[in-house]
Amino acid sequence: MPEYRSKKSTHGRHMSGARALWRATGMTDQDFGKPIIAIVNSFTEFVPGHIHLREVANVISKEIYKSGGIPKEFNTIAIDDGIAMGHSGMLYSLPSRELIADSIEYMINAHCVDAMICISNCDKITPGMLMSALRLNIPTVFVSGGPMEAGKKIHTQNNLLNHFKLDLVDAIMSSANPNFSDLDVDEIEKSACPTCGSCSGMFTANSMNCLIEALGLALPGNGTLLATHTDRKKLFVQGSRLIVKITCDYYKNNRREYLPRSIANKNSFLNAMSLDIAMGGSTNTVLHLLAAAHEGKINFKIQDINSLSKKIPHICKVSPSTPLYHMEDVHRAGGIISILSELNQKKLINSQVKNILGLTLDQMFKKYDVLLTKDKKVKKFFLAGPLGRRTKKGFSQSFRWEKLDLDRKKGCIRSVDNAYSKDGGLAVLYGNLALDGCIVKTASVDKKLQIFKGPARVYESQEDASFAILNKKICIGDVIVIRYEGPKGGPGMQEMLYPTTYLKSMNLDKKCALITDGRFSGGTSGLSIGHISPEAANKGLISIVQNGDLIEINIPKRSLKLLVSETEINQRFILENQKNKPFIPINRKRLVSSSLKFYSFFATSADKGAVKDKKKLKNF
């Protein structure tokens, strides 16, 4: 029978010093027999998606104490990819995931904490917390801050955006589009991000919060219920009560089924990835799920993703893949449970996995699928929608739609029989350019670009590529190659939303391709292929591509090839190896700090999640 971890720091007279310190934090004699539950908060005033999380922690803290637990809050760092985008700050984004996971481990183990409730929302914070949860394997509940409302329709002078809801990508795209005046851009900028919460489309933050729900570590609605809605507060209260319940069940009754590794097992990971493919989520989720599986010692690899991508259909389209739907629309259509339920109709997922509520997916469908349930409270929950007023205050409005989106033929969520495509929204490609695989978000690729061949235009940084696009150095039919932006070569594998968005601004997004050993934002669209492994810095073939080389992309056949003879390829590798400093960017000027160099030394390739290579710790 497990014993409260916190007893190690409070048991007996010999621990009187620790007890004295605990008393100084406000604990009483009556509290020492209760479970200590960490509130792992990622509140920061830097990130719009997190600006309301201070109040979230207050709600959770009060409810944990009322439910019989001892809440103790600490914070993680949080880097906003939207603010770090397009400059050297983005080099720190992915490495911050490892720092978050490590810092949580340090705090939890140093203080013998019994359980934790993780308040996450944006970018690398949710993945970092997931990695730590699987590493520590103590009772854990995730509660995200929720997505922001979409920007509302505006009337620009040239009327080009009259039919759009708006999000962050529209702001970036308009800034580089010569058809938009400064006044237009300013109006879009002010309208694109109207409330607190993670960006309103199916970008990385919302994709990961949806996947946490699919893994079973969060409550229904975690990924889709708006940050501004009062129902979100109810979700925090429910999650607070639940973490106390499952913590007591584990330590008092040895209920190990509530531990993260029991819930987020191999079948759960397959379900989560199936969801991501079905809804055309961010390619970053591949990187993060692989990293989380590594921490949980779960046999989930890129080959599993490749197999799923061939059988899971694309049944939900959300911005940036379409301007019609945002996260608020996914929620109105029944949220993540409804997407999984549609897949389950064709037996495409494992419906016997259990979640933190102790329910199987089959049981969840009966209770929470808006097409199956008779529960009026559940249907009311999914009617929660946007008020349309600018605010930084979370759970502050109670607007509800008049009716749910139950159209499974042409609605936001479709049935498998009415899928946008039989192939899913993500795919893994292989070939001589990606021996260990690469990722493409097929949900955002025009059907005419599924098979593409063109000459390479090679750049050794995203900055140089962006300059070339904006200065009309890219021609129709080109394949832009951005290399040395992987985990080791960047270092840090920075997101590259600007090059893909600028292609859209210049009306080249449906006429060109872009491939890279780096990664993309969840807001990326077009024929954009990332995570090429092995990367250039690890002697991948992308390192010896030259301007003018023909590159062939065939998504139906899942292939990416450099159309150069083996003889020529071998000769180029010989010449590269003869250099004084081989396999490093030649013309790039980039300051790299010592901390980033440490990350580069330990970072594995993207096909392994860009986690730290433990094999380099030879003496441990």
C-alpha positions as CSV (number, residue, x, y, z in Angstrom):
1,M,0.0,0.0,0.0
2,P,1.6,3.4,-1.0
3,E,2.1,6.0,1.7
4,Y,1.7,9.7,1.3
5,R,5.0,11.0,-0.1
6,S,4.6,14.1,2.1
7,K,5.0,12.1,5.3
8,K,8.7,11.7,4.4
9,S,9.1,15.4,5.2
10,T,6.8,15.6,8.2
11,H,7.0,12.3,10.0
12,G,8.5,12.1,13.5
13,R,10.5,14.4,15.8
14,H,13.6,14.1,13.6
15,M,11.8,16.0,10.9
16,S,10.8,18.9,13.2
17,G,12.8,21.4,11.1
18,A,10.7,20.5,8.0
19,R,7.5,20.6,10.0
20,A,8.5,24.1,11.3
21,L,8.9,25.3,7.8
22,W,5.6,23.7,6.7
23,R,3.9,25.5,9.6
24,A,5.4,28.8,8.4
25,T,3.6,28.2,5.1
26,G,0.3,28.1,7.0
27,M,-0.2,24.4,7.7
28,T,-1.8,23.4,11.1
29,D,-1.6,20.2,13.2
30,Q,-4.8,19.0,11.5
31,D,-3.3,19.5,8.0
32,F,-0.3,17.1,8.5
33,G,-2.4,14.0,7.8
34,K,-3.8,15.3,4.6
35,P,-2.3,15.0,1.0
36,I,-0.2,17.8,-0.2
37,I,-1.3,18.7,-3.7
38,A,0.9,21.0,-5.9
39,I,-0.9,23.5,-8.0
40,V,1.6,23.7,-10.9
41,N,0.7,27.1,-12.4
42,S,2.1,28.6,-15.6
43,F,0.7,32.1,-15.0
44,T,2.7,34.9,-16.5
45,E,1.8,38.3,-17.7
46,F,3.9,37.8,-20.9
47,V,1.5,35.3,-22.4
48,P,-2.1,36.2,-23.3
49,G,-3.2,32.6,-23.0
50,H,-2.0,32.6,-19.4
51,I,-2.8,36.1,-18.2
52,H,-6.0,34.8,-16.4
53,L,-4.3,31.8,-14.7
54,R,-3.5,33.6,-11.4
55,E,-7.3,33.7,-10.7
56,V,-7.6,30.1,-11.9
57,A,-5.1,29.0,-9.2
58,N,-7.0,30.8,-6.6
59,V,-10.2,29.0,-7.5
60,I,-8.4,25.6,-7.5
61,S,-6.6,26.3,-4.2
62,K,-9.8,27.1,-2.3
63,E,-11.6,24.0,-3.7
64,I,-8.7,21.6,-3.0
65,Y,-8.7,22.8,0.7
66,K,-12.4,22.5,1.0
67,S,-12.2,19.0,-0.5
68,G,-9.6,17.8,2.1
69,G,-6.3,18.4,0.5
70,I,-3.5,20.9,1.2
71,P,-2.9,23.1,-1.9
72,K,0.6,24.5,-2.5
73,E,1.2,26.5,-5.6
74,F,4.4,27.1,-7.6
75,N,5.0,28.4,-11.1
76,T,6.8,27.3,-14.2
77,I,8.2,29.5,-16.9
78,A,6.1,30.1,-20.0
79,I,7.4,31.3,-23.4
80,D,4.9,32.8,-25.8
81,D,5.8,31.5,-29.3
82,G,3.8,34.2,-30.9
83,I,5.9,36.9,-29.2
84,A,9.2,34.9,-29.6
85,M,8.4,34.3,-33.3
86,G,10.7,35.6,-36.0
87,H,13.7,36.5,-33.9
88,S,16.3,34.7,-31.8
89,G,13.9,34.3,-28.9
90,M,12.3,31.3,-30.7
91,L,15.5,29.3,-30.2
92,Y,14.5,29.0,-26.5
93,S,10.9,27.8,-27.1
94,L,11.4,24.0,-27.5
95,P,14.3,23.8,-25.0
96,S,11.9,25.4,-22.5
97,R,9.8,22.2,-22.6
98,E,12.7,20.3,-21.0
99,L,13.3,23.0,-18.5
100,I,9.6,23.0,-17.5
101,A,9.6,19.2,-17.1
102,D,12.8,19.3,-15.0
103,S,11.7,22.2,-12.8
104,I,8.5,20.4,-11.9
105,E,10.4,17.2,-11.1
106,Y,12.7,19.3,-8.9
107,M,9.9,20.9,-7.0
108,I,7.7,17.8,-6.6
109,N,10.5,15.5,-5.4
110,A,12.3,18.0,-3.3
111,H,9.1,18.7,-1.3
112,C,7.8,15.1,-1.4
113,V,4.5,16.3,-2.9
114,D,1.7,13.7,-3.2
115,A,-0.1,14.8,-6.3
116,M,-0.4,17.7,-8.7
117,I,-2.9,19.6,-10.7
118,C,-1.4,21.3,-13.8
119,I,-2.7,24.6,-15.0
120,S,-1.4,24.9,-18.6
121,N,-2.4,26.4,-21.8
122,C,0.0,27.5,-24.5
123,D,2.9,26.3,-26.6
124,K,5.5,24.1,-24.8
125,I,4.0,24.4,-21.3
126,T,1.4,21.6,-21.7
127,P,3.9,19.2,-23.2
128,G,6.5,20.0,-20.5
129,M,3.9,19.3,-17.8
130,L,2.8,16.1,-19.5
131,M,6.4,14.9,-19.7
132,S,6.8,15.6,-16.0
133,A,3.6,13.8,-15.1
134,L,4.6,10.7,-16.9
135,R,8.1,10.9,-15.4
136,L,6.9,11.3,-11.8
137,N,3.8,9.1,-12.1
138,I,1.9,10.6,-9.2
139,P,-1.8,11.4,-9.4
140,T,-2.3,14.3,-11.8
141,V,-5.1,16.2,-13.3
142,F,-4.7,18.7,-16.2
143,V,-6.8,21.9,-16.5
144,S,-6.1,24.2,-19.3
145,G,-6.9,27.9,-19.3
146,G,-9.0,27.4,-22.4
147,P,-8.9,28.9,-26.0
148,M,-9.6,32.6,-26.7
149,E,-12.5,33.7,-28.7
150,A,-12.0,34.2,-32.4
151,G,-11.6,37.8,-33.7
152,K,-14.9,39.0,-35.1
153,K,-15.6,40.2,-38.6
154,I,-14.2,43.6,-39.5
155,H,-14.5,45.8,-42.6
156,T,-11.2,46.7,-44.0
157,Q,-10.9,49.4,-46.7
158,N,-10.3,46.8,-49.5
159,N,-12.9,44.4,-48.1
160,L,-10.6,41.5,-48.4
161,L,-11.4,40.1,-44.9
162,N,-15.2,40.7,-44.7
163,H,-16.0,37.0,-44.6
164,F,-13.4,36.0,-42.1
165,K,-13.2,35.4,-38.4
166,L,-9.8,36.4,-37.4
167,D,-6.8,35.0,-35.5
168,L,-3.1,35.5,-35.1
169,V,-2.2,34.2,-38.6
170,D,-4.4,36.8,-40.2
171,A,-2.5,39.5,-38.4
172,I,0.8,38.2,-39.6
173,M,-0.4,37.5,-43.2
174,S,-1.9,41.0,-43.6
175,S,1.3,42.7,-42.5
176,A,3.2,41.3,-45.4
177,N,0.5,41.6,-48.0
178,P,1.0,44.7,-50.2
179,N,-2.8,44.9,-50.8
180,F,-3.4,45.9,-47.2
181,S,-2.8,49.4,-46.0
182,D,-1.2,50.3,-42.7
183,L,-4.7,51.2,-41.4
184,D,-6.1,47.7,-42.5
185,V,-3.2,45.9,-40.8
186,D,-3.7,48.0,-37.6
187,E,-7.4,47.1,-37.6
188,I,-6.8,43.4,-38.0
189,E,-4.1,43.5,-35.4
190,K,-6.5,45.0,-32.9
191,S,-9.2,42.5,-33.7
192,A,-7.3,39.2,-34.1
193,C,-6.7,38.3,-30.4
194,P,-9.7,39.8,-28.5
195,T,-9.6,37.8,-25.2
196,C,-7.4,35.9,-22.8
197,G,-6.8,32.2,-23.8
198,S,-4.7,30.2,-26.2
199,C,-5.0,31.3,-29.9
200,S,-8.4,30.6,-31.3
201,G,-7.5,28.1,-34.0
202,M,-6.2,24.5,-34.0
203,F,-2.6,25.7,-33.3
204,T,-0.2,23.8,-31.1
205,A,-1.6,25.0,-27.8
206,N,-5.2,24.0,-28.5
207,S,-4.1,20.8,-30.3
208,M,-2.1,19.7,-27.2
209,N,-5.0,20.6,-24.8
210,C,-7.3,18.5,-26.9
211,L,-4.8,15.6,-26.9
212,I,-4.5,15.8,-23.1
213,E,-8.3,15.3,-23.0
214,A,-8.0,12.3,-25.4
215,L,-5.2,10.8,-23.3
216,G,-7.6,10.8,-20.4
217,L,-5.8,13.2,-18.1
218,A,-8.3,16.0,-18.3
219,L,-12.0,16.5,-18.1
220,P,-14.4,16.8,-21.0
221,G,-14.2,20.3,-22.6
222,N,-10.6,20.8,-21.5
223,G,-9.5,21.5,-25.1
224,T,-12.4,23.4,-26.5
225,L,-14.4,25.3,-23.8
226,L,-13.6,29.0,-24.1
227,A,-11.4,30.7,-21.5
228,T,-13.9,33.5,-21.1
229,H,-16.9,31.3,-20.4
230,T,-18.3,30.8,-16.8
231,D,-18.5,27.1,-17.5
232,R,-14.7,27.0,-17.5
233,K,-14.7,27.9,-13.8
234,K,-16.9,25.0,-13.1
235,L,-14.4,22.8,-14.9
236,F,-11.7,24.1,-12.5
237,V,-13.8,23.3,-9.5
238,Q,-14.6,19.8,-10.8
239,G,-10.9,19.2,-11.5
240,S,-9.9,20.3,-8.0
241,R,-12.4,18.0,-6.3
242,L,-11.2,15.1,-8.6
243,I,-7.5,15.5,-7.8
244,V,-8.2,15.2,-4.1
245,K,-10.5,12.1,-4.7
246,I,-8.0,10.2,-6.9
247,T,-5.1,11.1,-4.6
248,C,-6.8,9.6,-1.6
249,D,-8.0,6.6,-3.6
250,Y,-4.4,5.9,-4.7
251,Y,-2.6,6.3,-1.3
252,K,-5.4,4.8,0.9
253,N,-6.7,2.1,-1.5
254,N,-3.8,1.5,-3.9
255,R,-5.9,2.5,-6.9
256,R,-3.0,2.6,-9.3
257,E,-5.4,3.0,-12.3
258,Y,-5.5,6.7,-11.5
259,L,-1.7,7.2,-12.1
260,P,-0.6,8.9,-15.3
261,R,1.1,5.9,-16.8
262,S,-1.9,3.7,-16.2
263,I,-4.2,6.2,-17.9
264,A,-1.9,7.5,-20.7
265,N,-0.8,4.0,-21.9
266,K,0.0,2.9,-25.4
267,N,-3.6,2.6,-26.5
268,S,-4.3,6.1,-25.1
269,F,-1.4,7.5,-27.1
270,L,-2.7,5.8,-30.3
271,N,-6.2,7.4,-29.6
272,A,-4.7,10.8,-29.0
273,M,-2.7,10.6,-32.2
274,S,-5.8,9.4,-34.1
275,L,-7.6,12.5,-32.8
276,D,-4.8,14.7,-34.0
277,I,-4.9,13.2,-37.4
278,A,-8.7,13.4,-37.6
279,M,-8.8,17.1,-36.7
280,G,-5.7,18.2,-38.6
281,G,-3.9,19.4,-35.5
282,S,-0.5,20.9,-35.2
283,T,2.5,18.9,-36.4
284,N,4.2,19.9,-33.2
285,T,2.0,17.4,-31.4
286,V,4.0,14.6,-33.0
287,L,7.1,16.0,-31.5
288,H,5.5,16.3,-28.0
289,L,3.7,12.9,-28.0
290,L,7.0,11.2,-28.9
291,A,8.8,13.0,-26.1
292,A,6.0,12.2,-23.5
293,A,6.0,8.6,-24.5
294,H,9.8,8.5,-24.0
295,E,9.3,9.9,-20.4
296,G,6.6,7.4,-19.7
297,K,8.6,4.5,-21.2
298,I,5.7,3.8,-23.6
299,N,6.5,2.0,-26.8
300,F,5.0,4.7,-29.1
301,K,7.1,5.7,-32.1
302,I,6.9,7.6,-35.4
303,Q,6.2,4.3,-37.1
304,D,2.9,4.1,-35.2
305,I,2.0,7.6,-36.4
306,N,2.7,6.6,-40.0
307,S,0.4,3.6,-39.7
308,L,-2.4,5.7,-38.2
309,S,-2.0,8.4,-40.9
310,K,-3.0,5.8,-43.5
311,K,-6.3,4.8,-41.9
312,I,-7.6,7.8,-39.9
313,P,-9.8,10.1,-42.0
314,H,-9.9,13.9,-41.8
315,I,-13.2,14.7,-40.2
316,C,-12.8,18.1,-38.6
317,K,-11.4,21.3,-40.1
318,V,-10.4,24.2,-38.0
319,S,-8.4,27.4,-38.6
320,P,-5.7,27.7,-40.0
321,S,-6.9,24.9,-42.4
322,T,-10.2,26.9,-42.9
323,P,-11.4,30.4,-42.0
324,L,-14.9,29.0,-41.2
325,Y,-14.2,27.3,-37.9
326,H,-12.3,28.0,-34.7
327,M,-12.2,26.3,-31.3
328,E,-15.5,27.8,-30.2
329,D,-17.1,26.0,-33.2
330,V,-15.6,22.7,-32.3
331,H,-17.0,23.0,-28.8
332,R,-20.5,23.8,-30.2
333,A,-20.3,20.7,-32.3
334,G,-19.6,18.5,-29.3
335,G,-15.9,18.9,-28.7
336,I,-13.3,16.2,-28.5
337,I,-15.6,13.5,-27.3
338,S,-17.7,13.9,-30.4
339,I,-14.7,13.6,-32.7
340,L,-13.5,10.5,-30.9
341,S,-17.1,9.1,-31.0
342,E,-17.3,9.5,-34.8
343,L,-14.0,7.6,-35.1
344,N,-15.3,4.9,-32.7
345,Q,-18.4,4.4,-35.0
346,K,-15.9,2.8,-37.5
347,K,-13.8,1.1,-34.7
348,L,-10.8,3.3,-35.5
349,I,-9.9,3.8,-31.8
350,N,-9.7,1.8,-28.6
351,S,-12.8,2.6,-26.6
352,Q,-11.9,0.6,-23.6
353,V,-9.2,2.9,-22.2
354,K,-10.1,4.7,-19.0
355,N,-9.6,8.3,-17.9
356,I,-9.2,10.2,-14.6
357,L,-13.0,9.8,-14.0
358,G,-12.5,6.1,-14.0
359,L,-14.7,5.8,-17.1
360,T,-14.0,4.0,-20.4
361,L,-14.4,5.9,-23.6
362,D,-17.5,3.9,-24.4
363,Q,-19.0,5.2,-21.1
364,M,-17.9,8.7,-22.0
365,F,-19.6,8.6,-25.3
366,K,-22.9,7.5,-23.8
367,K,-22.7,10.3,-21.2
368,Y,-21.0,13.2,-23.2
369,D,-21.5,12.7,-26.9
370,V,-24.1,15.3,-27.9
371,L,-25.6,12.9,-30.5
372,L,-26.1,10.1,-28.0
373,T,-26.7,11.7,-24.6
374,K,-30.1,12.7,-23.2
375,D,-28.5,14.7,-20.5
376,K,-29.7,18.3,-20.9
377,K,-26.8,19.6,-18.7
378,V,-24.3,18.1,-21.1
379,K,-26.0,19.7,-24.1
380,K,-26.1,23.0,-22.3
381,F,-22.4,22.7,-21.6
382,F,-21.6,22.4,-25.3
383,L,-23.8,25.4,-26.1
384,A,-21.2,27.6,-24.3
385,G,-20.0,30.2,-26.8
386,P,-18.3,33.6,-27.4
387,L,-19.7,36.8,-26.2
388,G,-17.6,38.9,-28.7
389,R,-16.3,41.5,-26.3
390,R,-12.6,42.2,-25.7
391,T,-11.5,41.1,-22.3
392,K,-8.5,39.8,-20.3
393,K,-10.8,38.4,-17.6
394,G,-11.4,34.6,-17.6
395,F,-14.7,32.8,-17.1
396,S,-16.5,36.2,-17.1
397,Q,-19.3,35.7,-19.6
398,S,-22.2,33.2,-20.0
399,F,-23.3,33.4,-23.6
400,R,-24.8,30.3,-25.1
401,W,-25.6,29.4,-28.7
402,E,-29.3,28.8,-29.5
403,K,-28.6,25.4,-30.9
404,L,-25.8,22.8,-31.2
405,D,-24.0,22.1,-34.5
406,L,-25.1,18.5,-35.0
407,D,-24.6,18.5,-38.8
408,R,-22.3,15.6,-39.4
409,K,-22.4,16.0,-43.2
410,K,-21.3,19.6,-43.7
411,G,-20.7,20.8,-40.1
412,C,-17.6,21.5,-38.2
413,I,-17.3,17.8,-37.1
414,R,-18.2,15.3,-39.8
415,S,-18.9,11.6,-39.7
416,V,-16.3,9.3,-41.2
417,D,-18.6,8.7,-44.2
418,N,-18.7,12.4,-44.9
419,A,-15.0,13.1,-44.1
420,Y,-13.1,15.9,-45.8
421,S,-10.7,13.2,-47.0
422,K,-10.1,9.5,-46.3
423,D,-6.6,10.3,-45.4
424,G,-6.1,12.1,-42.1
425,G,-4.8,15.7,-41.5
426,L,-1.2,14.6,-40.8
427,A,1.1,12.3,-42.6
428,V,4.6,10.9,-42.2
429,L,6.8,10.9,-45.4
430,Y,9.9,8.9,-46.0
431,G,12.6,8.9,-48.7
432,N,16.3,9.6,-49.2
433,L,15.7,13.1,-47.9
434,A,14.0,11.8,-44.7
435,L,15.3,8.3,-43.9
436,D,13.9,8.5,-40.4
437,G,10.7,10.4,-41.5
438,C,9.3,13.9,-41.7
439,I,5.8,15.4,-41.0
440,V,3.3,17.2,-43.2
441,K,0.0,18.7,-42.1
442,T,-2.0,17.4,-45.1
443,A,-5.1,19.2,-43.7
444,S,-3.7,22.4,-44.9
445,V,-2.3,21.2,-48.3
446,D,-4.3,22.0,-51.4
447,K,-5.2,18.8,-53.4
448,K,-3.3,20.1,-56.4
449,L,-0.1,20.1,-54.4
450,Q,-0.3,16.5,-53.2
451,I,2.2,15.6,-55.8
452,F,4.8,18.3,-56.4
453,K,8.3,18.5,-58.1
454,G,10.5,21.6,-58.3
455,P,14.0,23.1,-58.0
456,A,15.5,23.7,-54.6
457,R,16.1,27.1,-53.2
458,V,18.4,26.5,-50.2
459,Y,18.6,28.7,-47.1
460,E,20.5,28.1,-43.8
461,S,18.1,30.1,-41.6
462,Q,14.4,31.0,-41.6
463,E,15.5,34.7,-41.6
464,D,17.2,34.3,-45.0
465,A,14.2,32.4,-46.4
466,S,11.8,35.0,-45.2
467,F,13.9,37.8,-46.8
468,A,13.9,35.9,-50.1
469,I,10.1,35.5,-50.0
470,L,9.4,39.1,-49.2
471,N,11.9,40.3,-51.8
472,K,10.4,38.2,-54.6
473,K,13.4,35.9,-55.0
474,I,11.1,32.8,-55.0
475,C,9.5,31.7,-58.2
476,I,6.4,29.7,-58.8
477,G,7.2,26.0,-58.6
478,D,10.2,26.4,-56.2
479,V,10.9,24.1,-53.3
480,I,12.3,26.3,-50.5
481,V,14.8,24.3,-48.3
482,I,15.5,25.7,-44.8
483,R,18.1,23.6,-43.0
484,Y,20.2,23.7,-39.8
485,E,17.1,24.6,-37.9
486,G,16.6,21.2,-36.2
487,P,17.0,20.5,-32.5
488,K,20.8,20.3,-32.8
489,G,21.4,22.6,-35.7
490,G,19.2,25.5,-34.7
491,P,19.7,24.8,-31.9
492,G,16.3,24.6,-30.4
493,M,14.2,23.7,-33.6
494,Q,12.5,27.1,-33.7
495,E,9.0,27.4,-35.1
496,M,8.8,29.0,-38.5
497,L,5.4,30.6,-39.0
498,Y,6.7,33.6,-40.8
499,P,8.1,31.9,-44.0
500,T,4.8,30.0,-44.6
501,T,2.6,32.9,-43.8
502,Y,4.7,35.2,-46.1
503,L,4.2,32.7,-48.9
504,K,0.5,33.1,-48.4
505,S,0.9,36.9,-48.3
506,M,2.7,36.8,-51.7
507,N,0.1,34.4,-53.2
508,L,2.7,31.6,-53.4
509,D,1.3,29.2,-50.8
510,K,-0.5,27.1,-53.4
511,K,2.3,27.4,-56.0
512,C,5.5,26.5,-53.9
513,A,6.6,24.0,-51.3
514,L,8.7,24.4,-48.2
515,I,10.8,21.7,-46.5
516,T,12.9,21.9,-43.4
517,D,14.6,20.0,-40.6
518,G,13.0,22.6,-38.3
519,R,9.4,22.7,-37.3
520,F,6.3,24.9,-37.9
521,S,3.8,26.7,-35.8
522,G,0.4,25.1,-35.6
523,G,-0.8,28.1,-37.6
524,T,1.1,27.0,-40.6
525,S,-0.7,26.1,-43.8
526,G,0.3,25.1,-47.4
527,L,2.7,22.4,-48.6
528,S,5.0,22.7,-45.6
529,I,7.1,19.7,-44.6
530,G,9.0,19.7,-41.3
531,H,10.9,17.5,-38.8
532,I,13.1,16.1,-41.6
533,S,15.2,13.4,-39.9
534,P,18.1,13.0,-39.7
535,E,18.6,16.8,-39.6
536,A,21.4,18.6,-41.4
537,A,23.5,18.9,-38.3
538,N,23.3,15.1,-37.9
539,K,24.6,14.5,-41.4
540,G,21.1,14.2,-43.0
541,L,20.9,14.3,-46.8
542,I,19.3,17.8,-46.5
543,S,22.8,19.1,-45.6
544,I,24.1,18.6,-49.1
545,V,21.1,19.8,-51.2
546,Q,22.2,22.5,-53.7
547,N,20.2,25.2,-55.5
548,G,18.5,23.9,-58.5
549,D,18.4,20.2,-57.4
550,L,15.0,18.7,-58.2
551,I,13.0,17.6,-55.2
552,E,9.9,15.4,-55.5
553,I,7.1,15.3,-53.0
554,N,4.4,12.6,-53.2
555,I,2.0,12.7,-50.3
556,P,-0.3,9.8,-51.5
557,K,2.9,7.6,-51.7
558,R,4.2,9.2,-48.5
559,S,7.6,10.0,-50.1
560,L,10.1,12.9,-50.2
561,K,13.1,12.4,-52.6
562,L,16.1,14.4,-53.7
563,L,16.4,13.5,-57.5
564,V,20.2,13.4,-57.6
565,S,22.2,10.3,-58.5
566,E,23.8,8.2,-55.7
567,T,27.2,8.9,-57.2
568,E,26.7,12.7,-56.9
569,I,25.3,12.4,-53.4
570,N,28.3,10.3,-52.3
571,Q,30.7,12.9,-53.8
572,R,29.0,15.7,-52.0
573,F,29.2,14.0,-48.7
574,I,32.9,13.4,-49.2
575,L,33.5,17.1,-49.9
576,E,31.4,18.0,-46.8
577,N,33.4,15.7,-44.6
578,Q,36.6,17.2,-45.8
579,K,35.7,20.7,-44.5
580,N,37.3,22.1,-41.5
581,K,33.9,22.3,-39.8
582,P,31.5,20.0,-41.6
583,F,27.8,19.9,-41.2
584,I,27.4,23.4,-39.7
585,P,25.8,26.4,-41.4
586,I,28.4,28.3,-43.4
587,N,26.9,31.7,-43.9
588,R,24.6,32.1,-40.9
589,K,25.3,34.7,-38.3
590,R,23.6,33.6,-35.1
591,L,24.6,34.1,-31.5
592,V,24.1,30.9,-29.5
593,S,24.3,31.0,-25.7
594,S,25.9,28.4,-23.5
595,S,22.5,27.1,-22.3
596,L,21.5,26.5,-25.9
597,K,24.7,24.8,-26.7
598,F,24.1,22.4,-23.7
599,Y,20.7,21.7,-25.2
600,S,22.2,21.1,-28.6
601,F,24.7,18.6,-27.2
602,F,22.0,16.4,-25.6
603,A,19.1,16.9,-28.1
604,T,18.0,13.8,-30.1
605,S,16.5,14.2,-33.6
606,A,12.9,15.1,-34.2
607,D,11.8,11.6,-35.0
608,K,12.6,10.8,-31.3
609,G,10.8,13.8,-30.0
610,A,13.9,16.0,-29.6
611,V,14.3,14.8,-26.1
612,K,17.6,14.6,-24.2
613,D,19.8,11.7,-25.2
614,K,20.3,9.8,-22.0
615,K,23.0,7.6,-23.7
616,K,25.4,10.5,-23.3
617,L,25.1,10.1,-19.5
618,K,27.7,7.3,-19.6
619,N,28.6,7.4,-15.9
620,F,25.1,7.1,-14.5
